[in-house]
Amino acid sequence: MKKRKKAALYDPYLDVLGGGEKHILSILKVLENEEYEIHIFWDKNLQDDFKVQFDLSFKYVPTFLPNIFQKKTAFLKKILTLKNYDCFFYVTDGSYFFSNAKKNFVFCMVPNKSLYNMNFVNKLKTANFRFIANSKFTQSRVLAWGIKSKVIYPYLDDRFIKQDIRVLPKEKIILSVGRFFRQLHAKQHKSLISFFKKLKASSALYKDFKLVLVGGLRGEDKDYFEELKEAAKQESSIILKPNVLFDELFTWYGKAGFLWHFTGFGIDETKYPQRVEHLGIVPLEAMAMGCIAFCYNAGGPRELIDDGKNGFLFTSENELVEKMTRLAQDQMLQKRIQNEAKEYVRKHFNYEVFRKRVREAILEN
């Protein structure tokens, strides 16, 4: 029997279970389909979490191994362990190490300069690593810091790709999807709540609209969530939904007519690229479900949204309300945008396109 090749991952943020984690795990899933054995350096088996959070499961349960990347682990042990792998993937937290796996990759999902300090020692450590970026925006930022990379966009699950948007029961719901937290590329929930209140008060057109905020919530962010509840408590049409399962999120996408994505709002992306949206998997999921996306004009969404064709970009509250009001009153325009968005996602973000990108960047080079 032919011996299976091996691929391994070390992601120090794995338990965050965000879009970046789904992206890198999806790359591993492609390798599993190419008959690779998958190993993950993490001290807990997260297979069930992958299924619940992402609806992502492997054909064979990955082997979860003790974290050998702690400082106390001997250098020799790391080297002897990594030499067994045909492909090794690392999501950097700013630290680097030597690896003698056959192929080595750094997955760049956060364009934060502090994570890519290529001093002399780090250049030596990464001499046999290649870099993968999750978007052209991230690619352009790390290139400015002296690192060349290849882009592998993520894909959307077949549930999104194959969904017939003509049968979805759209309601007057504005949806926002993103983890409830303050750090890095925060989703600007307070700005969303404040602006929605202004919008409701501005015109009778919006009197029946609801704002639904869906996102993951961890224990350390509960104080922030309480602040959001306080900000929303006088407006019954604002609904906060923490830690929903994948099926419920899918249902919200199906019911919502519009998506607001405020990540990066008011941020200078040149100075603080890590604080704007790095890619924008949420807008893509919304577009696939006939939920018309309005995204702040910065970072990744700029390369996904063709303004006025498959969604909308905005740089100010005035621009958002102008475009939102025009769309809310024009059913024909809504249908055209929905259809254009659906076709764009179906064509560029299906699994086969993703698999081809992974093969070209990982397996064929």
C-alpha positions as CSV (number, residue, x, y, z in Angstrom):
1,M,0.0,0.0,0.0
2,K,1.3,3.4,-1.0
3,K,2.4,5.5,2.0
4,R,0.3,8.7,2.4
5,K,2.0,12.0,2.4
6,K,1.7,14.2,5.5
7,A,0.7,17.9,5.9
8,A,0.8,19.7,9.2
9,L,-0.5,23.0,10.6
10,Y,0.5,25.2,13.5
11,D,-1.9,28.2,14.0
12,P,-1.5,29.8,17.5
13,Y,-5.0,31.4,17.0
14,L,-6.8,28.2,16.0
15,D,-9.3,28.4,18.9
16,V,-10.5,31.8,17.7
17,L,-12.3,29.9,14.9
18,G,-12.6,32.9,12.7
19,G,-12.7,33.2,8.9
20,G,-8.9,32.9,8.7
21,E,-9.0,29.6,10.5
22,K,-11.6,28.3,8.2
23,H,-9.5,29.4,5.2
24,I,-6.3,27.6,6.3
25,L,-8.3,24.5,7.3
26,S,-9.9,24.4,3.9
27,I,-6.5,24.4,2.3
28,L,-5.7,21.3,4.5
29,K,-9.0,19.7,3.4
30,V,-7.9,20.0,-0.3
31,L,-4.7,18.3,0.6
32,E,-6.6,15.5,2.4
33,N,-8.6,15.0,-0.8
34,E,-5.2,14.6,-2.5
35,E,-4.5,11.7,-0.1
36,Y,-2.5,13.7,2.4
37,E,-2.6,12.7,6.1
38,I,-3.4,15.8,8.2
39,H,-1.8,16.7,11.5
40,I,-2.6,19.7,13.6
41,F,-0.3,20.9,16.5
42,W,-2.9,21.8,19.1
43,D,-3.4,20.4,22.6
44,K,-7.1,19.7,22.2
45,N,-9.1,17.9,19.5
46,L,-11.1,20.6,17.8
47,Q,-12.8,18.5,15.1
48,D,-16.3,18.9,16.6
49,D,-15.7,22.7,16.9
50,F,-14.8,22.8,13.2
51,K,-18.1,21.1,12.3
52,V,-20.3,23.3,14.5
53,Q,-18.6,26.6,13.7
54,F,-17.8,26.1,10.0
55,D,-19.8,23.1,8.9
56,L,-16.4,21.8,7.9
57,S,-15.3,18.2,8.5
58,F,-12.5,16.1,7.2
59,K,-12.9,12.6,5.7
60,Y,-10.6,11.3,8.4
61,V,-10.3,13.0,11.8
62,P,-7.0,15.0,11.8
63,T,-4.3,13.9,14.2
64,F,-4.0,16.5,16.9
65,L,-0.5,16.6,18.4
66,P,1.1,18.4,21.4
67,N,2.2,22.0,20.7
68,I,5.9,21.7,20.1
69,F,6.3,25.4,19.3
70,Q,6.5,26.6,22.9
71,K,9.8,28.1,23.9
72,K,10.4,25.3,26.4
73,T,10.5,22.7,23.5
74,A,14.0,21.8,22.5
75,F,15.2,22.9,19.1
76,L,16.2,19.4,18.1
77,K,12.7,18.0,18.9
78,K,11.1,20.6,16.6
79,I,13.5,19.8,13.7
80,L,13.1,16.0,14.1
81,T,9.3,16.3,14.2
82,L,9.0,18.7,11.2
83,K,11.3,16.7,8.9
84,N,8.5,14.1,8.7
85,Y,6.2,16.4,6.8
86,D,5.8,17.0,3.1
87,C,3.9,20.3,3.7
88,F,3.9,22.4,6.8
89,F,1.7,25.5,7.3
90,Y,2.3,28.2,9.9
91,V,0.0,31.2,10.8
92,T,2.5,33.6,12.3
93,D,2.2,35.4,15.6
94,G,5.4,37.3,14.7
95,S,7.8,34.6,15.8
96,Y,9.6,32.4,13.3
97,F,11.5,29.1,13.5
98,F,13.5,26.8,11.3
99,S,11.6,24.0,9.6
100,N,13.0,21.2,7.5
101,A,9.7,19.9,6.1
102,K,9.8,19.4,2.4
103,K,7.6,22.5,1.7
104,N,6.9,25.3,4.2
105,F,4.3,28.0,4.0
106,V,3.4,31.1,6.1
107,F,-0.3,31.9,5.8
108,C,-0.7,35.7,5.9
109,M,-4.2,36.6,7.0
110,V,-3.6,39.8,9.1
111,P,-1.6,42.6,7.4
112,N,0.0,43.8,10.6
113,K,3.6,44.9,10.1
114,S,4.7,43.7,13.6
115,L,4.0,40.1,12.4
116,Y,6.4,40.4,9.4
117,N,9.6,41.8,10.8
118,M,12.1,40.3,8.4
119,N,15.3,41.1,10.2
120,F,18.5,39.1,9.4
121,V,17.6,36.2,11.8
122,N,14.0,35.9,10.6
123,K,15.2,35.9,6.9
124,L,17.4,33.0,7.7
125,K,14.6,31.1,9.5
126,T,12.2,31.7,6.6
127,A,14.6,31.1,3.8
128,N,12.8,27.9,2.8
129,F,9.3,29.2,3.5
130,R,6.9,30.6,0.9
131,F,4.1,33.0,1.8
132,I,0.4,32.8,1.0
133,A,-1.9,35.8,1.3
134,N,-5.7,35.6,1.7
135,S,-6.4,38.6,-0.5
136,K,-4.7,41.1,-2.9
137,F,-4.9,43.7,-0.2
138,T,-3.0,41.5,2.3
139,Q,-0.5,40.7,-0.5
140,S,0.1,44.3,-1.3
141,R,0.7,45.2,2.4
142,V,3.2,42.4,3.0
143,L,5.0,43.2,-0.3
144,A,5.5,46.7,1.0
145,W,7.3,45.1,3.9
146,G,9.6,43.1,1.6
147,I,7.7,39.8,1.3
148,K,6.4,38.3,-1.9
149,S,3.3,36.1,-1.7
150,K,0.7,34.2,-3.7
151,V,-3.0,34.8,-3.2
152,I,-5.3,31.9,-2.4
153,Y,-8.9,33.2,-2.0
154,P,-11.2,31.1,0.1
155,Y,-14.3,29.3,-1.2
156,L,-17.9,29.2,-0.2
157,D,-19.6,26.0,0.8
158,D,-22.0,24.4,-1.7
159,R,-24.9,25.5,0.5
160,F,-24.2,29.0,-0.5
161,I,-23.2,28.4,-4.1
162,K,-26.2,26.2,-4.9
163,Q,-28.8,28.3,-3.0
164,D,-31.6,29.5,-5.3
165,I,-32.0,33.1,-4.2
166,R,-35.4,33.4,-6.0
167,V,-37.1,31.3,-3.3
168,L,-35.7,33.1,-0.3
169,P,-38.3,35.0,1.9
170,K,-36.5,38.4,2.0
171,E,-37.5,40.7,4.9
172,K,-36.7,44.3,5.9
173,I,-33.6,43.1,7.8
174,I,-30.2,44.7,7.8
175,L,-27.7,42.0,8.9
176,S,-24.2,42.4,10.3
177,V,-22.0,39.4,10.9
178,G,-18.8,39.4,12.9
179,R,-17.3,38.5,16.2
180,F,-18.2,40.7,19.2
181,F,-14.8,42.2,20.2
182,R,-12.8,45.4,20.2
183,Q,-9.5,44.1,18.9
184,L,-7.8,44.5,15.6
185,H,-10.3,44.7,12.7
186,A,-13.3,45.2,15.0
187,K,-16.7,45.1,13.4
188,Q,-17.7,48.6,14.6
189,H,-20.9,47.5,16.3
190,K,-21.4,50.7,18.1
191,S,-21.2,52.7,14.9
192,L,-23.7,50.3,13.3
193,I,-26.2,50.7,16.2
194,S,-25.8,54.5,16.3
195,F,-26.3,54.9,12.5
196,F,-29.2,52.5,12.4
197,K,-31.0,54.6,15.0
198,K,-30.4,57.7,12.9
199,L,-31.6,55.9,9.8
200,K,-34.8,54.9,11.5
201,A,-35.5,58.4,12.7
202,S,-34.7,60.0,9.3
203,S,-37.5,58.5,7.2
204,A,-40.7,56.5,7.4
205,L,-39.2,54.3,4.7
206,Y,-37.3,52.5,7.5
207,K,-39.9,52.3,10.2
208,D,-40.3,48.5,9.7
209,F,-36.6,47.7,9.3
210,K,-34.7,45.6,11.8
211,L,-30.9,45.5,12.5
212,V,-29.7,42.0,13.4
213,L,-26.1,41.6,14.8
214,V,-24.8,38.1,14.6
215,G,-21.4,37.0,15.9
216,G,-19.2,34.9,18.1
217,L,-18.7,35.9,21.7
218,R,-15.9,34.8,24.0
219,G,-15.8,35.2,27.7
220,E,-13.2,37.9,27.7
221,D,-15.5,40.1,25.5
222,K,-18.6,39.9,27.6
223,D,-18.1,43.5,29.0
224,Y,-18.1,44.8,25.4
225,F,-21.3,42.8,24.6
226,E,-23.0,44.3,27.6
227,E,-22.1,47.8,26.3
228,L,-23.7,46.9,23.0
229,K,-26.9,45.7,24.8
230,E,-27.0,49.0,26.7
231,A,-26.6,51.0,23.4
232,A,-29.4,49.0,21.8
233,K,-31.9,48.7,24.7
234,Q,-34.1,51.6,23.7
235,E,-34.6,50.3,20.2
236,S,-36.6,47.0,20.0
237,S,-35.8,46.6,16.3
238,I,-32.1,45.9,17.1
239,I,-31.5,42.3,17.8
240,L,-28.2,40.8,19.1
241,K,-27.5,37.2,18.4
242,P,-24.2,35.8,20.0
243,N,-22.8,32.4,19.3
244,V,-25.4,31.2,16.8
245,L,-24.8,27.8,15.1
246,F,-24.0,27.7,11.4
247,D,-27.6,26.7,10.4
248,E,-29.1,29.7,12.2
249,L,-26.6,32.1,10.5
250,F,-27.5,30.5,7.1
251,T,-31.1,31.3,7.9
252,W,-30.4,34.9,8.7
253,Y,-28.6,35.3,5.4
254,G,-31.6,33.9,3.7
255,K,-34.0,36.3,5.4
256,A,-32.0,39.5,5.3
257,G,-32.3,41.9,2.5
258,F,-29.2,43.9,3.2
259,L,-25.8,43.5,4.8
260,W,-23.9,46.3,6.5
261,H,-20.1,45.7,6.9
262,F,-18.5,48.6,8.8
263,T,-15.1,47.0,9.5
264,G,-12.5,49.7,9.1
265,F,-15.0,52.5,9.2
266,G,-13.0,55.8,9.8
267,I,-9.6,54.0,9.7
268,D,-6.7,55.1,7.6
269,E,-5.9,51.7,5.9
270,T,-2.4,53.0,4.9
271,K,-1.4,53.6,8.5
272,Y,-3.4,50.8,10.1
273,P,-4.0,48.0,7.5
274,Q,-4.6,45.4,10.3
275,R,-7.7,47.3,11.4
276,V,-9.6,47.2,8.1
277,E,-11.2,44.1,6.6
278,H,-8.4,41.9,5.2
279,L,-10.6,40.0,2.8
280,G,-14.4,39.8,3.5
281,I,-15.8,36.3,3.6
282,V,-19.0,37.7,5.2
283,P,-19.9,39.9,2.2
284,L,-19.3,37.0,-0.1
285,E,-21.6,34.8,1.9
286,A,-24.2,37.5,1.9
287,M,-23.9,38.0,-1.9
288,A,-24.4,34.3,-2.5
289,M,-27.7,34.5,-0.5
290,G,-29.2,37.5,-2.2
291,C,-28.4,39.7,0.7
292,I,-27.1,43.0,-0.8
293,A,-23.8,44.0,0.6
294,F,-22.9,47.5,1.7
295,C,-19.2,47.6,2.7
296,Y,-16.9,50.3,4.0
297,N,-14.6,51.2,1.1
298,A,-11.3,49.8,2.3
299,G,-9.2,46.7,2.4
300,G,-10.5,43.4,1.0
301,P,-14.1,44.4,0.1
302,R,-12.8,46.9,-2.4
303,E,-11.5,44.0,-4.5
304,L,-14.7,42.0,-4.2
305,I,-17.4,44.7,-4.6
306,D,-18.0,46.4,-8.0
307,D,-19.8,49.4,-6.6
308,G,-23.4,49.6,-8.0
309,K,-23.0,46.3,-9.9
310,N,-22.8,43.4,-7.4
311,G,-23.0,45.5,-4.2
312,F,-22.1,48.9,-2.8
313,L,-19.1,50.6,-1.2
314,F,-19.3,53.7,1.0
315,T,-16.9,56.0,2.7
316,S,-19.3,58.0,4.9
317,E,-22.7,57.7,6.6
318,N,-24.2,60.2,4.1
319,E,-23.0,58.0,1.2
320,L,-24.4,54.9,2.8
321,V,-27.8,56.4,3.4
322,E,-28.0,57.8,-0.1
323,K,-27.2,54.5,-1.7
324,M,-29.4,52.6,0.8
325,T,-32.4,54.8,0.2
326,R,-32.1,54.6,-3.6
327,L,-31.9,50.8,-3.4
328,A,-34.7,50.4,-0.9
329,Q,-37.1,52.1,-3.2
330,D,-36.1,50.3,-6.4
331,Q,-37.1,46.7,-6.6
332,M,-35.7,46.3,-10.1
333,L,-32.3,47.5,-9.0
334,Q,-32.4,45.1,-6.1
335,K,-33.0,42.1,-8.3
336,R,-30.2,43.2,-10.7
337,I,-27.7,43.6,-7.9
338,Q,-28.7,40.3,-6.3
339,N,-28.3,38.4,-9.6
340,E,-25.0,40.0,-10.4
341,A,-23.6,39.2,-7.0
342,K,-24.8,35.6,-7.1
343,E,-23.2,35.0,-10.4
344,Y,-19.9,36.7,-9.3
345,V,-19.6,34.5,-6.2
346,R,-20.7,31.3,-8.1
347,K,-18.1,31.9,-10.8
348,H,-15.1,32.9,-8.6
349,F,-15.6,31.3,-5.2
350,N,-16.7,27.8,-5.7
351,Y,-14.8,24.8,-4.4
352,E,-13.3,23.7,-7.8
353,V,-11.8,27.2,-8.4
354,F,-10.4,27.1,-4.8
355,R,-9.0,23.6,-5.3
356,K,-7.3,24.7,-8.5
357,R,-5.7,27.7,-6.7
358,V,-4.4,25.4,-3.9
359,R,-3.0,22.9,-6.3
360,E,-1.2,25.6,-8.3
361,A,0.3,27.4,-5.3
362,I,1.0,24.4,-3.0
363,L,1.3,21.1,-4.9
364,E,2.6,22.1,-8.4
365,N,5.4,24.4,-7.3
